[in-house]
Amino acid sequence: MRAAEDQIRSLPVTSLVAVASHSFPKNPTLREELLRRYPNSTFNETRVPLAGTELVSFLQGHPKAITGLEVLDDSVFSALPALKVVSKYGVGLDTIDLVAAERHGVSVRWTPGVNRQSVAELTIAFMIWLARNIDSASRDLRNGTWTAGHGRQLSSATVGVLGCGHVGQTVARLARAFGSRVIAHDIQHYDAFYRDAGVVPVSLATLLAESDFVTVHVPLDSSTRGMIGASQLEAMKPSAFLVNTARGGIIDEEALKRVLMRGTLAGAAFDVFAAEPPADTELLLLPNFVGTPHIGGSSTEAVLAMGRAAIEGLDDDSRAISSKNRPV
């Protein structure tokens, strides 16, 4: 991490905004738009996430920050008395301790749903990929084997949407456009959406038992961590598929591996993992598992939308989120 240390030592003392996110600076449009508003902004040029003392050193003295995957907890806020505003690049809030932020007088700014279309389209792509066994067919063709495939259509499938916030609703509408029967479960009531989109609200037990595809779109917090474990996986159809483009840690990956290896679940596709990058190559190499490196919100359009929302959040206190009004 010598590059990070060298950059931290050379920070301009006049900078009002520190961009800790290592991916934000890679986009020249976002850099230019931020610099027009805050000319002396400081960017994390290391291309790696910062954590602990390196993160504190990078943010030191800045009243405003844009963060992405960086973990901001009580120890970080305690060490940064000058920090007053944190604007989130992205939609996940699991890396920010909102209670600690409030305790230290830091306003956290967040814009929900800015990457919904990007994540929803990847979710549908995963469903088609799994349903038509594209991975295996492509691999066979590259190896010189011409194998007639089968698979199924989304139009005849029941899609179960677990979590009907911004992304979940977009997935539901896209699945309905394919002709799927869509059922959903959420602790919130979305009666108007269910009625308008032709979605049937059900219990979690019913969703697991009836769905040909279960797709997860809940935030990661203490109530959702590990919510899909061994018993929930066993409740799914052996012919069903599981998709997670939400957050790692919601699904027990060890339990998932066991059911995939036994064949009591047809397949799974994950864009997110409990630890990133994931180290369980046994899971990653299973023929009925598809994994991608957290690319759900990384479309060109989504990156610009998330970045512009983060820039606006630096000065827009209407985007403030607290522990009392965070999404559930």
N, C-alpha and C positions, 0 to 999 in steps of 0.2 A: 504493500500500500504506500510505497515511497512517493508515487506520483500524487496521491491524495494529500500527503503531508506537505509536499512542496507547494501544491496549490494553496492549501490553507494558510501557509506562512506568508503568501504573497497577496492575500485578499486586500482589495482597496477599502480603506477605512470609511470612505464616503458613500459606500453602497447602501442603499435603503432596502433592497430586495436581494435575498439569497435564494437561488433555485437549486435545491438539494437534489431534486429528481435528476437522475443521470440520463433519462431518455428525452426529457423536454429539450435540452440544448441541441439534440441531434437534428431537430427540425428547424431549418433556417427561417421559415415563415414565422414560427412562434418566437424565435430569438429576436427577429426584427421588430415584431409587434410589441414585445415587452420592452425592448430598448427604446422604442419611440416614447413609451410612457415613463419608463424608469431608466434613463441613459446609463447609469452606473451599476446596473444589476450584475450580480456575481453568479456565475454558473459553475455547477459541478462538471468539470471537463474530464473526470477520471473514467467515465463510462462504466462505473460500478456504483452500487448503492453505498451510502455512508451509514455508519452505525456507531453508537456509543460515543467515545471521546472524539472521534474524527467528525461525527455529525455535529456535536456540540461546538467544536472548533470552527467548523465551516459556517455555522449559523451565528456564531458569537458576534454581538454588536449590531445585528440587523433587526430592525423593527418588524419587517415583513418577510415571509418565506413562502415559497411554493414547494410542496413536498409530494412525493409519489408513494413509493413502497417503504419509505423510511419509517422506523418505529419511533414515535414520539410519546414517551411515557413520563411519569413524574420526575424521574431523575434528569431527563433531558430538559423539561420545562424549568426545573429548579435551577439549572445551570445557565439559563438564558433569560435573565431579568429584562433585557431590552426587547425581547420578542413580544409583539402584541397581536400580530395577525398571521395565521397559517391558512393558506389557500390550497385546497387539495387538487392535485392533478390526477384525475381518475375519480371513480365513484365509490371504491371500498373505504370504509371507515374503521376497519378492524385494526389498522396500524396506529391509530391515534386514540390516546386515553382522553376522552372528552371531559371526564370528571376532573382529571389533573389539569387539563387546559383551563377549565373554569376557575379552579382553585388558584391558578397563577395569573389569571387575568388575560388569557390569550383567547382571542376570538377565532374560531375555526370556521372557515368558509368552504361551502360544499355545494355543488350543483348536481342534483340527481338526474339520471337518465340520459346523460349526454352521449354515452356509447351504446345505447340500447339496440340500435339497428345493427351495428357491427357484431355485437355478441349474439343477438338473435339469429342473424344469418349464419354464423358459424354453428350455432346449435342445430339449425335445420340441415346444414351441410353434414354434420356428424350423423344425424338420423338417416339421411340418404346413404351415406358412406357405409354405415352399419347394416342397413336394411338390404342393400344390394351387394354386400360383401366385396366392396371395391378394392380394399387393401389386398385381399387374397387373389382376386382376379388380376390385378395389375402386376403383382409379384409373379404369378404363374406365367403371364405373358412375357415378362422380361426374361424369365428362365426358359423360354421356348415352349411352354405348354399352353395349348389352346383348349381351355376348359369352358364348356357351356355352363353359364351360371343361372341362378334362379333368383332368390330373394323375394322381397315383397314391396308393395307400394305404400306410400304414406296415406293415400286416399282411402285405404281399407283399414287403417290402424287407429287405435285409441291412444291418444297422446295425453299423458298426465303431467300437468305443469305444477311443480311444487314451488310455490312462491309467485304471487301474481302482482309484483311491483312493475316497474317500467319495463324491464327486460322480459319478465314472464308474460306480460300482456302482449308484447310485440311477438313473442314466440307463438302464443296462442292464436293470434290473428293470422300469422303466416301459415301455421299448421291448418287452420280452418280453410285458408285459401287453397290448400292442397286437397281438401275434402275430408280431412281427418275429423273424427269425433274427438273433442277436446274436453277433458275434465280437469279440475284444478282444486288445489287445497292451499289455504292461507289462513293465518290467524286473524287477518284483517278481513273486513267485509267489503267486497267489490261488486255489489249487487248490480249496479248500473252497467258495469263492464261486462259481467257475466251475461246479462240480458241482451245487451247490444251485440256482443261478439258470438253469441250462441255457445257459450261455455257453461258446463254444468259443475257447480261446486259440490265437492264430496269430502268425506273424511279421508285422513291419510291412509287408513287401512284399506278403504275402497279404492283409492288411487293406486296403491301398490298392487292390489289384487287384480285390477281390471286393465291396467295400462300395458300396451305393447311397447311404448317408450315412456320412461320416466325421465323428465328433465328438471334439473335443480336450479332454482333462481332465488334462493333466500340469502340474506346477508350472514356473515359469520360472526356469531357472538356466543355468549355462554349458553344460550338456549338452543342454538342450532349446531354447535360443535358435536360431531359424532351422532347426529340425529338419524343418519342412515347407517345402521350397524348390521350385525349378522342376522338378527331376527327380522329386520325390515327387508333385507336382501332375500332372505328365504321366503318371504311373503310374496315376492314377485313371481310372475310366470317364468317357467324355464325358457320360454321362447322370447322373453322380453329383453329390451336393451336399456341401459342406464347412461345418461349424459350429464356431465357436470361442467358447466362453464361459469359457475358462480365463484366459489372460493374453496380452496383446499381445506381439509379438516372437517367439512360437513359430512363426508362419507368416510367410513372406516376402510382404508385402502387394503389393509391386511385381510379383512373379512371379504372384501370384494375379490381379491386375488383367489381366495379359497373357492368361492362359488364359480368363478370363471374357469378355474382349473378343473373343477368337478363337472362343469357343463350344466350346472343348475341355473345358470343365467347365460343367455345367448351371447351377450357382448356388452362392452362399455366403451365410452369415449370421454376422455378428460382433457380439458384445457388448463386445469388448475390442480395443484397438489399440496398436500400438507407441508412438505418441504420442497422448496424450489431452488435449484433444479432437483428433481426426484432422484433418489439413489437406488430404488428398488428395481433393478434391471429385470428381475424375474417377472414382475408385473408388466413392465414396459414391453417385454418381448413376447408376451402371450399372443397367440394368433387371433384371439377374439377381443383384443384391447387396442384402442387407438389413442395416442397421446399427442398433444401439441404443447409448445412452450409458452403458455399464457398469452396467446395472440388474439383472444376474443375481442378486446377493445383496441386493437392495433391497426385497424384499417386507416387509410390515409384520411378519410373523412372524420373518423372518430378521434384520431390524434389531434387534428385541428380543433374539433369541437371541445375536447377536454382541455386542451391548452388555452384556448380563448376563454373558456369558463374560469380557469384558474387565474388568468390575468384579470378578468373582470372582478373576481372574488377579492382581489387585493384591496379594492376600494368600495365594494358593494356590501354593506353590512346586512342587507336583506337576505344574503346567502348564508348567514351565520347558522350553524347547527350546534345544538347543545345535547347534553346527555338526556334531557327531558323530551326533546322532540326529534331524536334520531329515529330513522326508520326501523321497523321491526318486522 
